Amino acid sequence: MKLKSKIISLLILALVTILVFWAVKSNTQSSNLDSTQDFQSLDVDQRSQIGDSWNPPRSKDCATIIAEIASVTISNEITDPTKIRELIIKNTKYAAAGLFKLAKESQDAKVAAWSFKASAILVKFPEAIINNDQAQVTELYSQIGDLVKNPPETCDNTLAETA
């Protein structure tokens, strides 16, 4: 009887081991299918939804404005407050100058006005930072954020979606 119970125990253990191995293997195979799926394997409707969800700027000038504004950001790796202040002051001066130049050169009046407004806001940052005027800095961040959220019609690709 002891031999019979040992054989049954070994069979049950072998069966459980096979089931666990099969479950683990089938689970890893299904997750690999999801991770290896690429853009080309999507159907046409899925691809168009992804393409429609990304709205790049309509023109080089529009992209330049966004890039100039974004160039003011400082890397998280820099932790020295003095260095952060210096970089923000330097970057906002360069960005404001670039935007002012673009405003003068742009062929699109609305884009030129948008660029000039962004330049006028950015040029105020250094003085507010030097004077430790936190209220002014907050207000300027709000203004530049509102400006970016409301581009001119000639830059905004989302207008076609809402129409």
Secondary structure, DSSP 8 states (H G I E B T S, - for coil): -HHHHHHHHHHHHHHHHHHHHHHHHHHHHHHHHHHH--GGGS-HHHHHHHHHH----SSHHHHHHHHHHHTT---TT---HHHHHHHHHHHHHHHHHHHHHHHHH-S-HHHHHHHHHHHHHHTTHHHHHHTT-HHHHHHHHHHHHHHHHS--TTT-TTHHHH-
